[in-house]
Amino acid sequence: MFIYGHKVNQLARLFMKRFNEEFALSGLYSSQWGFILHLYEQGFCTQKELSEYLSIEPPTVTRTLVRMEEAGWVIKEEGADRRERKVHLSPEAYENFFAWQKNSDSLEMEALANIPEADLEVFTSVLQQMMDNLRKSSHTKSKNIRIGNKNEIRESRKK
Protein backbone atom coordinates (compact mmCIF):
# COMPACT_ATOMS: atom_id res chain seq x y z
CA MET A 1 0.00 0.00 0.00
CA PHE A 2 1.37 3.40 -0.99
CA ILE A 3 0.68 6.16 1.51
CA TYR A 4 3.11 8.88 0.46
CA GLY A 5 0.35 11.41 -0.23
CA HIS A 6 -1.21 10.63 3.13
CA LYS A 7 2.13 11.06 4.91
CA VAL A 8 2.75 14.38 3.15
CA ASN A 9 -0.76 15.49 4.10
CA GLN A 10 -0.23 14.47 7.74
CA LEU A 11 3.07 16.39 7.84
CA ALA A 12 1.38 19.45 6.34
CA ARG A 13 -1.46 19.28 8.87
CA LEU A 14 0.95 18.93 11.78
CA PHE A 15 3.06 21.79 10.49
CA MET A 16 -0.03 24.00 10.04
CA LYS A 17 -1.25 23.16 13.54
CA ARG A 18 2.10 24.07 15.09
CA PHE A 19 2.36 27.20 12.93
CA ASN A 20 -1.08 28.34 14.07
CA GLU A 21 -0.14 27.72 17.72
CA GLU A 22 3.09 29.69 17.36
CA PHE A 23 1.43 32.61 15.56
CA ALA A 24 -1.79 32.72 17.59
CA LEU A 25 -1.03 36.10 19.18
CA SER A 26 -0.23 37.74 15.84
CA GLY A 27 -3.50 36.62 14.25
CA LEU A 28 -1.62 35.14 11.27
CA TYR A 29 -2.67 31.65 10.14
CA SER A 30 -0.70 29.13 8.15
CA SER A 31 -3.22 29.41 5.31
CA GLN A 32 -2.41 33.12 5.05
CA TRP A 33 1.35 32.63 5.26
CA GLY A 34 1.44 31.06 1.78
CA PHE A 35 -0.30 34.14 0.39
CA ILE A 36 2.15 36.45 2.14
CA LEU A 37 5.22 34.53 0.97
CA HIS A 38 4.04 34.51 -2.64
CA LEU A 39 3.13 38.20 -2.61
CA TYR A 40 6.43 39.08 -0.97
CA GLU A 41 8.33 37.21 -3.68
CA GLN A 42 6.19 38.44 -6.60
CA GLY A 43 5.37 41.98 -5.48
CA PHE A 44 1.79 41.63 -6.69
CA CYS A 45 -0.39 39.15 -8.53
CA THR A 46 -4.01 38.52 -9.43
CA GLN A 47 -6.38 36.49 -7.32
CA LYS A 48 -6.46 33.93 -10.14
CA GLU A 49 -2.66 33.61 -10.02
CA LEU A 50 -2.81 33.09 -6.24
CA SER A 51 -5.47 30.44 -6.72
CA GLU A 52 -3.35 28.58 -9.27
CA TYR A 53 -0.09 28.91 -7.36
CA LEU A 54 -1.55 27.76 -4.03
CA SER A 55 -3.91 25.17 -5.60
CA ILE A 56 -6.85 26.74 -3.78
CA GLU A 57 -10.34 27.29 -5.19
CA PRO A 58 -11.09 30.92 -6.14
CA PRO A 59 -13.87 31.42 -3.52
CA THR A 60 -11.46 30.36 -0.78
CA VAL A 61 -8.84 32.77 -2.09
CA THR A 62 -11.42 35.56 -2.05
CA ARG A 63 -12.49 34.81 1.55
CA THR A 64 -8.89 34.59 2.76
CA LEU A 65 -7.97 37.86 1.06
CA VAL A 66 -10.99 39.59 2.62
CA ARG A 67 -9.75 38.53 6.08
CA MET A 68 -6.21 39.60 5.26
CA GLU A 69 -7.43 42.94 3.95
CA GLU A 70 -9.41 43.46 7.18
CA ALA A 71 -6.24 42.67 9.15
CA GLY A 72 -4.41 45.32 7.11
CA TRP A 73 -1.97 42.90 5.43
CA VAL A 74 -3.02 43.11 1.77
CA ILE A 75 -4.33 45.72 -0.59
CA LYS A 76 -6.60 44.80 -3.49
CA GLU A 77 -6.84 46.93 -6.60
CA GLU A 78 -8.72 46.64 -9.86
CA GLY A 79 -6.84 44.88 -12.62
CA ALA A 80 -7.09 44.99 -16.40
CA ASP A 81 -10.87 44.60 -16.25
CA ARG A 82 -13.58 44.72 -13.59
CA ARG A 83 -13.37 41.00 -12.90
CA GLU A 84 -9.63 40.99 -12.25
CA ARG A 85 -8.23 41.97 -8.86
CA LYS A 86 -4.55 42.61 -8.26
CA VAL A 87 -3.24 42.02 -4.77
CA HIS A 88 -0.10 43.19 -3.01
CA LEU A 89 1.17 43.37 0.53
CA SER A 90 0.43 46.42 2.63
CA PRO A 91 3.16 48.46 4.32
CA GLU A 92 2.11 46.84 7.62
CA ALA A 93 2.68 43.35 6.18
CA TYR A 94 6.13 44.39 4.95
CA GLU A 95 6.93 45.67 8.45
CA ASN A 96 5.90 42.35 10.01
CA PHE A 97 7.35 40.10 7.32
CA PHE A 98 10.81 39.52 8.80
CA ALA A 99 9.44 38.72 12.26
CA TRP A 100 6.96 36.28 10.72
CA GLN A 101 9.74 34.81 8.56
CA LYS A 102 11.99 34.35 11.61
CA ASN A 103 9.25 32.48 13.50
CA SER A 104 8.44 30.35 10.47
CA ASP A 105 12.10 29.52 9.93
CA SER A 106 12.43 28.53 13.58
CA LEU A 107 9.54 26.09 13.26
CA GLU A 108 11.04 24.63 10.07
CA MET A 109 14.42 24.20 11.78
CA GLU A 110 12.67 22.31 14.57
CA ALA A 111 11.01 20.03 12.01
CA LEU A 112 14.32 19.47 10.16
CA ALA A 113 16.41 18.73 13.26
CA ASN A 114 18.74 15.75 12.94
CA ILE A 115 18.12 15.29 9.21
CA PRO A 116 21.32 15.29 7.14
CA GLU A 117 21.65 17.91 4.40
CA ALA A 118 21.99 15.22 1.72
CA ASP A 119 18.65 13.70 2.79
CA LEU A 120 17.00 17.12 2.65
CA GLU A 121 18.26 17.63 -0.89
CA VAL A 122 16.74 14.29 -1.96
CA PHE A 123 13.53 15.07 -0.06
CA THR A 124 13.22 18.46 -1.77
CA SER A 125 13.81 16.89 -5.16
CA VAL A 126 11.25 14.13 -4.55
CA LEU A 127 8.60 16.59 -3.34
CA GLN A 128 9.15 18.79 -6.39
CA GLN A 129 8.90 15.81 -8.73
CA MET A 130 5.67 14.67 -7.05
CA MET A 131 4.17 18.16 -7.47
CA ASP A 132 5.30 18.33 -11.09
CA ASN A 133 3.81 14.90 -11.80
CA LEU A 134 0.46 15.84 -10.31
CA ARG A 135 0.31 19.20 -12.08
CA LYS A 136 1.20 17.58 -15.40
CA SER A 137 -1.32 14.77 -15.03
CA SER A 138 -4.11 17.10 -13.92
CA HIS A 139 -3.78 18.96 -17.21
CA THR A 140 -3.70 15.86 -19.39
CA LYS A 141 -6.41 13.69 -17.88
CA SER A 142 -9.23 13.78 -15.44
CA LYS A 143 -10.22 10.73 -13.45
CA ASN A 144 -13.64 10.71 -11.94
CA ILE A 145 -13.98 7.85 -9.53
CA ARG A 146 -17.55 6.80 -8.95
CA ILE A 147 -18.12 5.54 -5.47
CA GLY A 148 -21.12 3.30 -5.15
CA ASN A 149 -23.58 3.24 -2.33
CA LYS A 150 -22.75 1.28 0.82
CA ASN A 151 -24.50 -1.89 -0.38
CA GLU A 152 -22.61 -1.88 -3.71
CA ILE A 153 -19.31 -1.42 -1.88
CA ARG A 154 -20.10 -4.26 0.55
CA GLU A 155 -21.08 -6.56 -2.33
CA SER A 156 -17.87 -5.80 -4.24
CA ARG A 157 -15.82 -6.63 -1.12
CA LYS A 158 -17.50 -10.03 -0.80
CA LYS A 159 -16.47 -11.03 -4.33
C-alpha positions as CSV (number, residue, x, y, z in Angstrom):
1,M,0.0,0.0,0.0
2,F,1.4,3.4,-1.0
3,I,0.7,6.2,1.5
4,Y,3.1,8.9,0.5
5,G,0.4,11.4,-0.2
6,H,-1.2,10.6,3.1
7,K,2.1,11.1,4.9
8,V,2.8,14.4,3.1
9,N,-0.8,15.5,4.1
10,Q,-0.2,14.5,7.7
11,L,3.1,16.4,7.8
12,A,1.4,19.5,6.3
13,R,-1.5,19.3,8.9
14,L,0.9,18.9,11.8
15,F,3.1,21.8,10.5
16,M,0.0,24.0,10.0
17,K,-1.2,23.2,13.5
18,R,2.1,24.1,15.1
19,F,2.4,27.2,12.9
20,N,-1.1,28.3,14.1
21,E,-0.1,27.7,17.7
22,E,3.1,29.7,17.4
23,F,1.4,32.6,15.6
24,A,-1.8,32.7,17.6
25,L,-1.0,36.1,19.2
26,S,-0.2,37.7,15.8
27,G,-3.5,36.6,14.2
28,L,-1.6,35.1,11.3
29,Y,-2.7,31.7,10.1
30,S,-0.7,29.1,8.1
31,S,-3.2,29.4,5.3
32,Q,-2.4,33.1,5.1
33,W,1.4,32.6,5.3
34,G,1.4,31.1,1.8
35,F,-0.3,34.1,0.4
36,I,2.2,36.5,2.1
37,L,5.2,34.5,1.0
38,H,4.0,34.5,-2.6
39,L,3.1,38.2,-2.6
40,Y,6.4,39.1,-1.0
41,E,8.3,37.2,-3.7
42,Q,6.2,38.4,-6.6
43,G,5.4,42.0,-5.5
44,F,1.8,41.6,-6.7
45,C,-0.4,39.2,-8.5
46,T,-4.0,38.5,-9.4
47,Q,-6.4,36.5,-7.3
48,K,-6.5,33.9,-10.1
49,E,-2.7,33.6,-10.0
50,L,-2.8,33.1,-6.2
51,S,-5.5,30.4,-6.7
52,E,-3.4,28.6,-9.3
53,Y,-0.1,28.9,-7.4
54,L,-1.5,27.8,-4.0
55,S,-3.9,25.2,-5.6
56,I,-6.9,26.7,-3.8
57,E,-10.3,27.3,-5.2
58,P,-11.1,30.9,-6.1
59,P,-13.9,31.4,-3.5
60,T,-11.5,30.4,-0.8
61,V,-8.8,32.8,-2.1
62,T,-11.4,35.6,-2.0
63,R,-12.5,34.8,1.5
64,T,-8.9,34.6,2.8
65,L,-8.0,37.9,1.1
66,V,-11.0,39.6,2.6
67,R,-9.7,38.5,6.1
68,M,-6.2,39.6,5.3
69,E,-7.4,42.9,3.9
70,E,-9.4,43.5,7.2
71,A,-6.2,42.7,9.1
72,G,-4.4,45.3,7.1
73,W,-2.0,42.9,5.4
74,V,-3.0,43.1,1.8
75,I,-4.3,45.7,-0.6
76,K,-6.6,44.8,-3.5
77,E,-6.8,46.9,-6.6
78,E,-8.7,46.6,-9.9
79,G,-6.8,44.9,-12.6
80,A,-7.1,45.0,-16.4
81,D,-10.9,44.6,-16.3
82,R,-13.6,44.7,-13.6
83,R,-13.4,41.0,-12.9
84,E,-9.6,41.0,-12.2
85,R,-8.2,42.0,-8.9
86,K,-4.6,42.6,-8.3
87,V,-3.2,42.0,-4.8
88,H,-0.1,43.2,-3.0
89,L,1.2,43.4,0.5
90,S,0.4,46.4,2.6
91,P,3.2,48.5,4.3
92,E,2.1,46.8,7.6
93,A,2.7,43.3,6.2
94,Y,6.1,44.4,5.0
95,E,6.9,45.7,8.5
96,N,5.9,42.3,10.0
97,F,7.3,40.1,7.3
98,F,10.8,39.5,8.8
99,A,9.4,38.7,12.3
100,W,7.0,36.3,10.7
101,Q,9.7,34.8,8.6
102,K,12.0,34.3,11.6
103,N,9.3,32.5,13.5
104,S,8.4,30.3,10.5
105,D,12.1,29.5,9.9
106,S,12.4,28.5,13.6
107,L,9.5,26.1,13.3
108,E,11.0,24.6,10.1
109,M,14.4,24.2,11.8
110,E,12.7,22.3,14.6
111,A,11.0,20.0,12.0
112,L,14.3,19.5,10.2
113,A,16.4,18.7,13.3
114,N,18.7,15.7,12.9
115,I,18.1,15.3,9.2
116,P,21.3,15.3,7.1
117,E,21.6,17.9,4.4
118,A,22.0,15.2,1.7
119,D,18.7,13.7,2.8
120,L,17.0,17.1,2.7
121,E,18.3,17.6,-0.9
122,V,16.7,14.3,-2.0
123,F,13.5,15.1,-0.1
124,T,13.2,18.5,-1.8
125,S,13.8,16.9,-5.2
126,V,11.3,14.1,-4.6
127,L,8.6,16.6,-3.3
128,Q,9.2,18.8,-6.4
129,Q,8.9,15.8,-8.7
130,M,5.7,14.7,-7.1
131,M,4.2,18.2,-7.5
132,D,5.3,18.3,-11.1
133,N,3.8,14.9,-11.8
134,L,0.5,15.8,-10.3
135,R,0.3,19.2,-12.1
136,K,1.2,17.6,-15.4
137,S,-1.3,14.8,-15.0
138,S,-4.1,17.1,-13.9
139,H,-3.8,19.0,-17.2
140,T,-3.7,15.9,-19.4
141,K,-6.4,13.7,-17.9
142,S,-9.2,13.8,-15.4
143,K,-10.2,10.7,-13.4
144,N,-13.6,10.7,-11.9
145,I,-14.0,7.8,-9.5
146,R,-17.6,6.8,-9.0
147,I,-18.1,5.5,-5.5
148,G,-21.1,3.3,-5.1
149,N,-23.6,3.2,-2.3
150,K,-22.7,1.3,0.8
151,N,-24.5,-1.9,-0.4
152,E,-22.6,-1.9,-3.7
153,I,-19.3,-1.4,-1.9
154,R,-20.1,-4.3,0.5
155,E,-21.1,-6.6,-2.3
156,S,-17.9,-5.8,-4.2
157,R,-15.8,-6.6,-1.1
158,K,-17.5,-10.0,-0.8
159,K,-16.5,-11.0,-4.3
